[in-house]
Amino acid sequence: MWLISISSPKELIQIAEYFRTPLATAVTGGKRIANSESPIPGGGDDYTQQQGEVEKQPNIDELKKRMEQSRLNKLRGDLDQLIESDPKLRALRPHLKIDLVQEGLRIQIIDSQNRPMFKTGSAEVEPYMRDILRAIAPVLNGIPNRISLAGHTDDFPYANGEKGYSNWELSADRANASRRELVAGGLDNGKVLRVVGMAATMRLSDRGPDDAINRRISLLVLNKQAEQAILHENAESQNEPVSVLQQPAAVPPASVPTSPQAEPR
């Protein structure tokens, strides 16, 4: 009754309306009575609200990361489905390793003693390797993420040593040959951000210097954080803003590289 006695006619109407439809007001989160800072007309401060409390907004960066992670998970599923649906690719499954890593989705095509990816001691692509690269190219076009390619060799050195053509050149040439096959399969040329040769610096196995599992091509579908790290690294070395480096440059066609006579690998 004291509430009624201290309220204005306008406030009385609002109080009556609240008690007439209390559930609707609670569910829909209706406006405060008379838009007052107090829970009740004529009352004091609103102690239900903490000092400095603000409405929580969704973290946009976190939402973007979750969306990207979901996109990469879907890509992994699409690749698995592609491999299983194609008998030729399904037979090559032992040569394919697909996993999620910190930088994005990694697709590794691994060599074997019985089925090498390239001609011995060169960057000439074997037919089965060509089939894999050209088959996955259209799937990679379906997402906006850019790609990094890395070539890896075993630790078996050439007879002419470091002064001649080495595993560094060979791994880089094989990575670039893989890029050309992806483009031939329909990959947008501008999606490739980086092509590198790693020689034998990142071995998967230490069972021997010529272990075939270390000879591989690693295709990394970059998440945004990894892409930005590469762009910033290049921007610092070239004194260019990142926005300039984000524009894909035209890559001139190149012939398949040849190499000097090498030891069998």
MIDOSE-1310 file (N, C-alpha, C; in nm, 2 decimals, decimal comma, always signed):
residues 265
mwli	+0,08/-0,12/+0,00/+0,00/+0,00/+0,00/+0,09/+0,13/+0,00; +0,20/+0,12/+0,07/+0,29/+0,24/+0,07/+0,34/+0,27/-0,07; +0,36/+0,17/-0,15/+0,40/+0,19/-0,29/+0,30/+0,27/-0,37; +0,17/+0,23/-0,35/+0,06/+0,30/-0,42/+0,06/+0,45/-0,37
siss	+0,07/+0,47/-0,24/+0,06/+0,60/-0,19/+0,16/+0,70/-0,23; +0,28/+0,65/-0,27/+0,39/+0,74/-0,31/+0,41/+0,75/-0,46; +0,33/+0,68/-0,53/+0,34/+0,68/-0,68/+0,25/+0,78/-0,75; +0,30/+0,83/-0,86/+0,23/+0,93/-0,94/+0,12/+0,85/-1,02
pkel	+0,02/+0,92/-1,08/-0,08/+0,85/-1,16/-0,02/+0,77/-1,27; +0,08/+0,83/-1,34/+0,15/+0,76/-1,45/+0,21/+0,63/-1,40; +0,28/+0,64/-1,28/+0,35/+0,52/-1,23/+0,25/+0,41/-1,18; +0,13/+0,46/-1,13/+0,03/+0,37/-1,09/-0,02/+0,28/-1,21
iqia	-0,04/+0,35/-1,33/-0,08/+0,28/-1,45/+0,02/+0,17/-1,49; +0,15/+0,21/-1,47/+0,26/+0,11/-1,51/+0,27/+0,00/-1,41; +0,24/+0,03/-1,28/+0,24/-0,08/-1,19/+0,13/-0,18/-1,21; +0,01/-0,12/-1,24/-0,10/-0,20/-1,27/-0,08/-0,29/-1,39
eyfr	-0,02/-0,23/-1,49/+0,01/-0,31/-1,62/+0,11/-0,42/-1,59; +0,21/-0,40/-1,50/+0,31/-0,50/-1,46/+0,24/-0,62/-1,40; +0,15/-0,59/-1,30/+0,09/-0,70/-1,23/-0,02/-0,77/-1,31; -0,07/-0,70/-1,41/-0,16/-0,76/-1,50/-0,10/-0,87/-1,59
tpla	+0,03/-0,84/-1,64/+0,10/-0,93/-1,73/+0,24/-0,95/-1,67; +0,26/-1,00/-1,55/+0,40/-1,02/-1,50/+0,48/-1,12/-1,57; +0,42/-1,23/-1,62/+0,50/-1,33/-1,69/+0,55/-1,28/-1,82; +0,47/-1,20/-1,90/+0,52/-1,15/-2,02/+0,63/-1,05/-2,00
tavt	+0,62/-0,97/-1,90/+0,73/-0,88/-1,87/+0,86/-0,95/-1,83; +0,84/-1,05/-1,76/+0,97/-1,12/-1,71/+1,03/-1,20/-1,83; +0,95/-1,26/-1,92/+1,00/-1,33/-2,03/+1,06/-1,25/-2,13; +0,99/-1,14/-2,17/+1,04/-1,05/-2,28/+1,14/-0,95/-2,23
ggkr	+1,16/-0,94/-2,10/+1,26/-0,84/-2,05/+1,21/-0,70/-2,08; +1,09/-0,67/-2,04/+1,04/-0,54/-2,06/+1,12/-0,43/-2,00; +1,09/-0,31/-2,04/+1,16/-0,19/-1,98/+1,13/-0,17/-1,83; +1,23/-0,11/-1,77/+1,21/-0,08/-1,63/+1,09/+0,01/-1,61
ians	+1,03/+0,01/-1,50/+0,91/+0,10/-1,48/+0,96/+0,24/-1,48; +0,90/+0,32/-1,57/+0,93/+0,46/-1,58/+1,08/+0,48/-1,62; +1,14/+0,37/-1,68/+1,28/+0,38/-1,72/+1,37/+0,43/-1,61; +1,33/+0,40/-1,48/+1,41/+0,45/-1,37/+1,53/+0,37/-1,35
espi	+1,63/+0,43/-1,28/+1,75/+0,35/-1,25/+1,73/+0,27/-1,13; +1,61/+0,28/-1,06/+1,58/+0,20/-0,94/+1,48/+0,09/-0,98; +1,49/-0,03/-0,91/+1,40/-0,13/-0,94/+1,25/-0,10/-0,92; +1,23/+0,00/-0,83/+1,09/+0,04/-0,80/+1,08/+0,19/-0,80
pggg	+0,96/+0,25/-0,84/+0,95/+0,39/-0,84/+0,98/+0,45/-0,70; +1,06/+0,55/-0,70/+1,09/+0,62/-0,58/+1,19/+0,56/-0,49; +1,24/+0,44/-0,54/+1,33/+0,36/-0,46/+1,47/+0,42/-0,47; +1,57/+0,36/-0,40/+1,71/+0,40/-0,41/+1,78/+0,34/-0,52
ddyt	+1,91/+0,32/-0,50/+2,00/+0,27/-0,61/+1,96/+0,12/-0,63; +2,00/+0,08/-0,76/+1,97/-0,06/-0,79/+2,09/-0,15/-0,75; +2,07/-0,22/-0,64/+2,18/-0,30/-0,59/+2,19/-0,44/-0,66; +2,09/-0,47/-0,75/+2,10/-0,59/-0,83/+2,20/-0,58/-0,94
qqqg	+2,25/-0,46/-0,97/+2,35/-0,45/-1,07/+2,48/-0,41/-1,01; +2,59/-0,48/-1,04/+2,72/-0,46/-0,98/+2,78/-0,33/-1,04; +2,86/-0,26/-0,96/+2,93/-0,14/-1,00/+3,02/-0,17/-1,12; +3,00/-0,09/-1,23/+3,09/-0,11/-1,34/+3,05/-0,22/-1,43
evek	+2,94/-0,29/-1,40/+2,89/-0,40/-1,48/+2,84/-0,35/-1,62; +2,89/-0,42/-1,72/+2,84/-0,38/-1,86/+2,79/-0,51/-1,92; +2,71/-0,49/-2,02/+2,65/-0,60/-2,09/+2,76/-0,67/-2,17; +2,77/-0,81/-2,15/+2,88/-0,88/-2,22/+2,85/-0,89/-2,37
qpni	+2,95/-0,86/-2,45/+2,94/-0,87/-2,59/+3,02/-1,00/-2,64; +2,97/-1,06/-2,74/+3,05/-1,18/-2,79/+3,19/-1,14/-2,84; +3,29/-1,22/-2,82/+3,42/-1,20/-2,86/+3,43/-1,23/-3,01; +3,44/-1,13/-3,09/+3,44/-1,15/-3,24/+3,56/-1,23/-3,28
delk	+3,68/-1,21/-3,23/+3,79/-1,28/-3,27/+3,78/-1,43/-3,23; +3,72/-1,46/-3,12/+3,70/-1,60/-3,07/+3,60/-1,66/-3,16; +3,49/-1,59/-3,20/+3,39/-1,65/-3,29/+3,45/-1,68/-3,43; +3,54/-1,59/-3,48/+3,61/-1,62/-3,61/+3,70/-1,74/-3,60
krme	+3,77/-1,76/-3,49/+3,85/-1,87/-3,47/+3,77/-2,00/-3,47; +3,66/-2,00/-3,40/+3,57/-2,12/-3,40/+3,51/-2,15/-3,54; +3,48/-2,05/-3,61/+3,42/-2,07/-3,75/+3,53/-2,13/-3,84; +3,65/-2,08/-3,82/+3,76/-2,13/-3,90/+3,80/-2,27/-3,87
qsrl	+3,80/-2,30/-3,74/+3,82/-2,44/-3,70/+3,72/-2,53/-3,75; +3,59/-2,49/-3,75/+3,48/-2,57/-3,80/+3,50/-2,59/-3,95; +3,55/-2,48/-4,02/+3,57/-2,49/-4,17/+3,68/-2,60/-4,20; +3,79/-2,59/-4,12/+3,90/-2,69/-4,14/+3,86/-2,83/-4,11
nklr	+3,78/-2,85/-4,01/+3,72/-2,98/-3,97/+3,64/-3,03/-4,09; +3,56/-2,95/-4,15/+3,48/-2,99/-4,26/+3,56/-3,02/-4,38; +3,67/-2,95/-4,40/+3,76/-2,98/-4,51/+3,82/-3,12/-4,49; +3,86/-3,14/-4,37/+3,92/-3,28/-4,34/+3,82/-3,39/-4,37
gdld	+3,69/-3,37/-4,33/+3,59/-3,46/-4,37/+3,57/-3,48/-4,51; +3,57/-3,37/-4,59/+3,55/-3,37/-4,73/+3,67/-3,45/-4,80; +3,79/-3,43/-4,75/+3,90/-3,50/-4,81/+3,89/-3,65/-4,78; +3,86/-3,68/-4,66/+3,84/-3,82/-4,63/+3,73/-3,89/-4,71
qlie	+3,62/-3,81/-4,74/+3,51/-3,87/-4,82/+3,56/-3,88/-4,96; +3,64/-3,78/-5,01/+3,69/-3,79/-5,15/+3,78/-3,91/-5,17; +3,87/-3,94/-5,07/+3,96/-4,05/-5,08/+3,88/-4,18/-5,08; +3,78/-4,19/-4,99/+3,71/-4,32/-4,98/+3,62/-4,35/-5,10
sdpk	+3,58/-4,24/-5,16/+3,48/-4,26/-5,28/+3,56/-4,29/-5,41; +3,69/-4,27/-5,41/+3,77/-4,29/-5,53/+3,86/-4,41/-5,51; +3,83/-4,52/-5,58/+3,91/-4,65/-5,56/+4,06/-4,62/-5,58; +4,09/-4,54/-5,68/+4,24/-4,51/-5,70/+4,30/-4,44/-5,58
lral	+4,23/-4,34/-5,53/+4,28/-4,27/-5,41/+4,28/-4,36/-5,29; +4,18/-4,44/-5,27/+4,16/-4,52/-5,16/+4,28/-4,62/-5,15; +4,33/-4,67/-5,26/+4,44/-4,76/-5,26/+4,57/-4,69/-5,22; +4,57/-4,55/-5,23/+4,69/-4,47/-5,19/+4,68/-4,42/-5,05
rphl	+4,58/-4,46/-4,98/+4,56/-4,41/-4,84/+4,68/-4,42/-4,75; +4,76/-4,53/-4,76/+4,88/-4,54/-4,67/+4,98/-4,43/-4,70; +4,97/-4,36/-4,81/+5,07/-4,26/-4,84/+5,02/-4,12/-4,80; +4,89/-4,11/-4,74/+4,83/-3,99/-4,70/+4,82/-3,98/-4,55
kidl	+4,86/-3,87/-4,50/+4,84/-3,84/-4,36/+4,77/-3,70/-4,34; +4,65/-3,70/-4,29/+4,58/-3,57/-4,27/+4,56/-3,54/-4,12; +4,60/-3,43/-4,07/+4,58/-3,40/-3,93/+4,57/-3,25/-3,91; +4,51/-3,21/-3,80/+4,49/-3,07/-3,76/+4,61/-3,04/-3,67
vqeg	+4,68/-2,93/-3,70/+4,80/-2,88/-3,63/+4,77/-2,74/-3,59; +4,86/-2,68/-3,51/+4,84/-2,55/-3,46/+4,83/-2,44/-3,58; +4,89/-2,47/-3,69/+4,89/-2,37/-3,80/+4,77/-2,39/-3,89; +4,70/-2,50/-3,88/+4,59/-2,53/-3,97/+4,57/-2,68/-4,00
lriq	+4,53/-2,71/-4,12/+4,51/-2,85/-4,16/+4,63/-2,90/-4,24; +4,70/-3,00/-4,20/+4,82/-3,05/-4,27/+4,79/-3,18/-4,35; +4,82/-3,18/-4,48/+4,81/-3,29/-4,56/+4,95/-3,34/-4,60; +4,99/-3,45/-4,56/+5,12/-3,50/-4,60/+5,11/-3,62/-4,70
iids	+5,18/-3,61/-4,81/+5,19/-3,72/-4,90/+5,33/-3,78/-4,89; +5,33/-3,91/-4,84/+5,46/-3,97/-4,80/+5,50/-4,07/-4,90; +5,63/-4,07/-4,92/+5,70/-4,16/-5,01/+5,71/-4,31/-4,95; +5,74/-4,40/-5,04/+5,77/-4,54/-4,99/+5,87/-4,60/-5,09
qnrp	+5,94/-4,70/-5,04/+6,04/-4,77/-5,12/+5,98/-4,83/-5,25; +5,86/-4,88/-5,24/+5,80/-4,94/-5,35/+5,72/-4,85/-5,44; +5,69/-4,73/-5,39/+5,61/-4,64/-5,47/+5,65/-4,50/-5,44; +5,76/-4,45/-5,51/+5,81/-4,32/-5,48/+5,72/-4,21/-5,55
mfkt	+5,72/-4,09/-5,49/+5,64/-3,98/-5,54/+5,70/-3,92/-5,67; +5,84/-3,92/-5,67/+5,91/-3,85/-5,78/+6,01/-3,95/-5,84; +6,05/-3,92/-5,96/+6,16/-3,99/-6,02/+6,29/-3,98/-5,94; +6,37/-4,08/-5,94/+6,49/-4,09/-5,85/+6,58/-3,96/-5,87
gsae	+6,60/-3,89/-5,77/+6,69/-3,78/-5,77/+6,65/-3,66/-5,85; +6,51/-3,65/-5,87/+6,46/-3,54/-5,95/+6,33/-3,49/-5,90; +6,27/-3,39/-5,96/+6,14/-3,33/-5,92/+6,04/-3,37/-6,02; +6,06/-3,47/-6,10/+5,96/-3,52/-6,20/+5,86/-3,60/-6,13
vepy	+5,73/-3,56/-6,13/+5,63/-3,62/-6,05/+5,58/-3,76/-6,11; +5,57/-3,86/-6,03/+5,52/-3,99/-6,07/+5,37/-3,98/-6,09; +5,31/-4,07/-6,17/+5,17/-4,06/-6,20/+5,08/-4,07/-6,08; +5,11/-4,15/-5,98/+5,02/-4,16/-5,87/+5,02/-4,04/-5,78
mrdi	+5,14/-3,97/-5,78/+5,14/-3,84/-5,70/+5,06/-3,74/-5,78; +5,07/-3,74/-5,91/+4,99/-3,65/-5,99/+4,84/-3,67/-5,96; +4,80/-3,79/-5,96/+4,66/-3,82/-5,93/+4,61/-3,76/-5,80; +4,69/-3,78/-5,70/+4,65/-3,73/-5,56/+4,64/-3,58/-5,57
lrai	+4,74/-3,51/-5,62/+4,74/-3,36/-5,62/+4,63/-3,30/-5,70; +4,60/-3,36/-5,81/+4,50/-3,30/-5,90/+4,36/-3,34/-5,85; +4,35/-3,44/-5,77/+4,22/-3,48/-5,71/+4,18/-3,38/-5,60; +4,28/-3,35/-5,52/+4,24/-3,26/-5,40/+4,24/-3,12/-5,43
apvl	+4,29/-3,07/-5,55/+4,29/-2,93/-5,58/+4,15/-2,86/-5,58; +4,05/-2,92/-5,64/+3,92/-2,85/-5,64/+3,86/-2,84/-5,49; +3,89/-2,94/-5,41/+3,84/-2,93/-5,27/+3,90/-2,82/-5,20; +4,03/-2,80/-5,22/+4,10/-2,69/-5,15/+4,05/-2,55/-5,20
ngip	+4,00/-2,55/-5,32/+3,94/-2,42/-5,37/+3,81/-2,38/-5,30; +3,75/-2,48/-5,23/+3,62/-2,45/-5,17/+3,63/-2,37/-5,04; +3,75/-2,34/-4,99/+3,76/-2,26/-4,87/+3,85/-2,14/-4,90; +3,84/-2,03/-4,82/+3,92/-1,91/-4,84/+4,06/-1,92/-4,80
nris	+4,10/-2,02/-4,72/+4,23/-2,03/-4,66/+4,34/-2,05/-4,76; +4,45/-1,98/-4,74/+4,57/-2,00/-4,83/+4,66/-2,12/-4,79; +4,75/-2,15/-4,87/+4,82/-2,27/-4,86/+4,97/-2,25/-4,86; +5,04/-2,33/-4,78/+5,19/-2,34/-4,78/+5,23/-2,48/-4,82
lagh	+5,33/-2,49/-4,91/+5,38/-2,62/-4,95/+5,53/-2,63/-4,91; +5,56/-2,75/-4,86/+5,70/-2,78/-4,81/+5,74/-2,91/-4,87; +5,86/-2,91/-4,92/+5,92/-3,04/-4,97/+6,02/-3,09/-4,86; +6,02/-3,22/-4,84/+6,11/-3,28/-4,74/+6,18/-3,40/-4,81
tddf	+6,31/-3,42/-4,78/+6,39/-3,53/-4,83/+6,44/-3,62/-4,72; +6,50/-3,73/-4,75/+6,57/-3,81/-4,65/+6,71/-3,75/-4,63; +6,79/-3,81/-4,55/+6,92/-3,76/-4,51/+7,03/-3,82/-4,59; +7,00/-3,88/-4,70/+7,10/-3,94/-4,78/+7,16/-3,84/-4,87
pyan	+7,29/-3,81/-4,86/+7,35/-3,70/-4,93/+7,39/-3,74/-5,08; +7,40/-3,64/-5,16/+7,45/-3,66/-5,30/+7,60/-3,68/-5,29; +7,65/-3,75/-5,39/+7,79/-3,79/-5,39/+7,88/-3,66/-5,41; +7,83/-3,56/-5,48/+7,91/-3,44/-5,50/+7,90/-3,34/-5,38
gekg	+7,83/-3,38/-5,27/+7,83/-3,30/-5,15/+7,76/-3,17/-5,16; +7,79/-3,08/-5,06/+7,72/-2,95/-5,05/+7,75/-2,85/-5,16; +7,86/-2,87/-5,24/+7,90/-2,78/-5,34/+7,81/-2,79/-5,46; +7,75/-2,90/-5,48/+7,66/-2,92/-5,60/+7,51/-2,91/-5,56
ysnw	+7,43/-2,98/-5,65/+7,29/-2,98/-5,62/+7,26/-3,07/-5,50; +7,19/-3,02/-5,40/+7,18/-3,09/-5,27/+7,03/-3,11/-5,24; +7,01/-3,17/-5,13/+6,87/-3,20/-5,08/+6,79/-3,07/-5,06; +6,86/-2,96/-5,04/+6,79/-2,83/-5,03/+6,72/-2,79/-5,16
elsa	+6,80/-2,80/-5,27/+6,74/-2,77/-5,40/+6,63/-2,87/-5,44; +6,67/-3,00/-5,41/+6,57/-3,10/-5,45/+6,44/-3,09/-5,38; +6,44/-3,06/-5,25/+6,31/-3,05/-5,17/+6,23/-2,93/-5,22; +6,30/-2,82/-5,25/+6,23/-2,70/-5,30/+6,17/-2,72/-5,44
dran	+6,25/-2,79/-5,53/+6,20/-2,82/-5,66/+6,08/-2,91/-5,66; +6,08/-3,01/-5,57/+5,97/-3,10/-5,56/+5,85/-3,03/-5,50; +5,86/-2,94/-5,41/+5,75/-2,86/-5,36/+5,69/-2,78/-5,47; +5,77/-2,72/-5,55/+5,72/-2,63/-5,66/+5,66/-2,72/-5,77
asrr	+5,71/-2,84/-5,79/+5,65/-2,92/-5,89/+5,51/-2,97/-5,84; +5,50/-2,99/-5,71/+5,37/-3,02/-5,65/+5,27/-2,91/-5,67; +5,32/-2,78/-5,65/+5,23/-2,67/-5,67/+5,18/-2,66/-5,81; +5,27/-2,69/-5,91/+5,22/-2,69/-6,05/+5,11/-2,79/-6,08
elva	+5,13/-2,91/-6,01/+5,02/-3,01/-6,03/+4,89/-2,97/-5,97; +4,90/-2,91/-5,86/+4,77/-2,86/-5,79/+4,70/-2,76/-5,88; +4,78/-2,66/-5,94/+4,73/-2,56/-6,03/+4,67/-2,63/-6,15; +4,74/-2,73/-6,21/+4,69/-2,80/-6,32/+4,56/-2,87/-6,29
ggld	+4,54/-2,91/-6,16/+4,42/-2,97/-6,12/+4,30/-2,88/-6,09; +4,33/-2,75/-6,10/+4,23/-2,65/-6,09/+4,24/-2,56/-5,97; +4,35/-2,57/-5,89/+4,37/-2,48/-5,78/+4,40/-2,34/-5,82; +4,33/-2,24/-5,76/+4,36/-2,10/-5,79/+4,50/-2,07/-5,75
ngkv	+4,58/-2,02/-5,85/+4,72/-2,00/-5,83/+4,74/-1,90/-5,71; +4,65/-1,81/-5,69/+4,67/-1,71/-5,58/+4,66/-1,76/-5,44; +4,61/-1,89/-5,43/+4,59/-1,95/-5,30/+4,72/-1,99/-5,24; +4,82/-2,01/-5,32/+4,95/-2,06/-5,27/+5,03/-1,94/-5,21
lrvv	+5,05/-1,94/-5,08/+5,12/-1,83/-5,02/+5,27/-1,85/-5,01; +5,32/-1,98/-5,00/+5,46/-2,01/-4,98/+5,49/-2,14/-5,03; +5,61/-2,16/-5,09/+5,67/-2,28/-5,13/+5,81/-2,29/-5,08; +5,84/-2,39/-5,00/+5,97/-2,40/-4,94/+6,03/-2,54/-4,94
gmaa	+6,16/-2,55/-4,94/+6,23/-2,67/-4,93/+6,30/-2,69/-4,79; +6,27/-2,80/-4,73/+6,32/-2,82/-4,59/+6,43/-2,92/-4,59; +6,47/-2,98/-4,70/+6,57/-3,09/-4,70/+6,54/-3,19/-4,60; +6,63/-3,23/-4,51/+6,61/-3,34/-4,42/+6,60/-3,28/-4,27
tmrl	+6,56/-3,16/-4,26/+6,57/-3,09/-4,13/+6,45/-3,13/-4,04; +6,34/-3,19/-4,10/+6,22/-3,22/-4,02/+6,19/-3,37/-4,05; +6,26/-3,46/-3,99/+6,24/-3,60/-4,02/+6,12/-3,65/-3,94; +6,05/-3,75/-4,00/+5,94/-3,82/-3,93/+6,00/-3,94/-3,86
sdrg	+6,11/-3,99/-3,90/+6,17/-4,11/-3,85/+6,32/-4,10/-3,85; +6,38/-4,16/-3,75/+6,53/-4,17/-3,74/+6,58/-4,31/-3,76; +6,51/-4,39/-3,83/+6,54/-4,53/-3,85/+6,66/-4,55/-3,94; +6,69/-4,44/-4,02/+6,81/-4,45/-4,11/+6,81/-4,33/-4,20
pdda	+6,93/-4,30/-4,26/+6,94/-4,18/-4,34/+6,85/-4,18/-4,47; +6,82/-4,30/-4,52/+6,74/-4,32/-4,64/+6,60/-4,37/-4,62; +6,55/-4,35/-4,50/+6,41/-4,40/-4,47/+6,31/-4,32/-4,55; +6,23/-4,40/-4,63/+6,14/-4,34/-4,73/+6,03/-4,25/-4,66
inrr	+6,00/-4,27/-4,54/+5,89/-4,19/-4,48/+5,93/-4,05/-4,46; +6,06/-4,02/-4,46/+6,10/-3,88/-4,45/+6,09/-3,80/-4,58; +6,08/-3,87/-4,69/+6,06/-3,81/-4,82/+5,91/-3,78/-4,84; +5,87/-3,66/-4,84/+5,73/-3,63/-4,84/+5,71/-3,48/-4,89
isll	+5,58/-3,46/-4,92/+5,54/-3,32/-4,95/+5,43/-3,29/-4,84; +5,45/-3,18/-4,78/+5,36/-3,13/-4,67/+5,28/-3,01/-4,73; +5,15/-3,03/-4,73/+5,06/-2,92/-4,78/+4,98/-2,87/-4,66; +5,00/-2,75/-4,62/+4,94/-2,69/-4,50/+4,84/-2,59/-4,54
vlnk	+4,71/-2,62/-4,51/+4,60/-2,52/-4,52/+4,61/-2,43/-4,40; +4,65/-2,31/-4,42/+4,68/-2,21/-4,31/+4,56/-2,16/-4,25; +4,56/-2,15/-4,12/+4,46/-2,07/-4,05/+4,50/-1,92/-4,06; +4,41/-1,84/-4,02/+4,43/-1,69/-4,03/+4,56/-1,65/-3,95
qaeq	+4,57/-1,70/-3,83/+4,68/-1,66/-3,75/+4,82/-1,70/-3,81; +4,83/-1,82/-3,87/+4,95/-1,86/-3,93/+4,98/-1,78/-4,06; +4,87/-1,75/-4,14/+4,89/-1,67/-4,26/+4,94/-1,53/-4,22; +4,88/-1,47/-4,12/+4,93/-1,34/-4,08/+5,07/-1,34/-4,03
ailh	+5,11/-1,45/-3,97/+5,25/-1,45/-3,92/+5,35/-1,46/-4,03; +5,31/-1,53/-4,14/+5,40/-1,54/-4,26/+5,40/-1,40/-4,33; +5,28/-1,34/-4,34/+5,28/-1,21/-4,41/+5,36/-1,10/-4,33; +5,35/-1,10/-4,20/+5,42/-1,01/-4,12/+5,57/-1,03/-4,13
enae	+5,61/-1,16/-4,13/+5,75/-1,19/-4,15/+5,81/-1,14/-4,28; +5,73/-1,15/-4,38/+5,77/-1,10/-4,51/+5,77/-0,95/-4,52; +5,67/-0,89/-4,45/+5,66/-0,75/-4,45/+5,78/-0,68/-4,38; +5,82/-0,74/-4,28/+5,94/-0,69/-4,20/+6,06/-0,70/-4,29
sqne	+6,08/-0,81/-4,36/+6,20/-0,83/-4,44/+6,20/-0,74/-4,57; +6,08/-0,71/-4,62/+6,07/-0,63/-4,74/+6,03/-0,49/-4,72; +6,01/-0,45/-4,59/+5,96/-0,31/-4,56/+5,83/-0,28/-4,64; +5,74/-0,37/-4,65/+5,61/-0,36/-4,71/+5,50/-0,37/-4,61
pvsv	+5,39/-0,30/-4,63/+5,28/-0,32/-4,54/+5,21/-0,46/-4,57; +5,15/-0,52/-4,47/+5,09/-0,65/-4,49/+4,98/-0,64/-4,59; +4,91/-0,53/-4,60/+4,80/-0,52/-4,70/+4,85/-0,54/-4,84; +4,98/-0,50/-4,87/+5,03/-0,51/-5,00/+5,06/-0,66/-5,03
lqqp	+5,12/-0,73/-4,93/+5,16/-0,87/-4,94/+5,04/-0,96/-4,95; +4,92/-0,91/-4,91/+4,80/-1,00/-4,91/+4,75/-1,01/-5,05; +4,79/-0,93/-5,14/+4,75/-0,94/-5,28/+4,83/-1,05/-5,35; +4,76/-1,15/-5,40/+4,84/-1,26/-5,46/+4,91/-1,22/-5,59
aavp	+5,03/-1,25/-5,60/+5,11/-1,21/-5,72/+5,10/-1,32/-5,82; +5,12/-1,28/-5,95/+5,11/-1,38/-6,06/+5,24/-1,46/-6,06; +5,23/-1,59/-6,07/+5,35/-1,68/-6,07/+5,37/-1,72/-6,21; +5,49/-1,69/-6,27/+5,52/-1,73/-6,41/+5,53/-1,88/-6,42
pasv	+5,49/-1,93/-6,54/+5,50/-2,08/-6,56/+5,65/-2,12/-6,56; +5,67/-2,24/-6,51/+5,81/-2,28/-6,50/+5,81/-2,42/-6,56; +5,93/-2,46/-6,62/+5,95/-2,59/-6,67/+5,99/-2,68/-6,56; +5,97/-2,81/-6,57/+6,01/-2,91/-6,47/+6,16/-2,91/-6,46
ptsp	+6,21/-2,88/-6,34/+6,36/-2,87/-6,32/+6,42/-3,01/-6,33; +6,55/-3,00/-6,38/+6,63/-3,12/-6,39/+6,74/-3,11/-6,29; +6,81/-3,22/-6,26/+6,91/-3,21/-6,16/+7,03/-3,30/-6,21; +7,15/-3,27/-6,15/+7,26/-3,35/-6,19/+7,24/-3,50/-6,14
qaep	+7,33/-3,59/-6,19/+7,32/-3,73/-6,15/+7,33/-3,74/-6,00; +7,24/-3,81/-5,94/+7,23/-3,83/-5,79/+7,25/-3,97/-5,75; +7,28/-3,99/-5,63/+7,28/-4,13/-5,57/+7,13/-4,18/-5,57; +7,11/-4,31/-5,58/+6,97/-4,36/-5,58/+6,90/-4,32/-5,45
r	+6,77/-4,28/-5,45/+6,70/-4,25/-5,33/+6,55/-4,28/-5,36
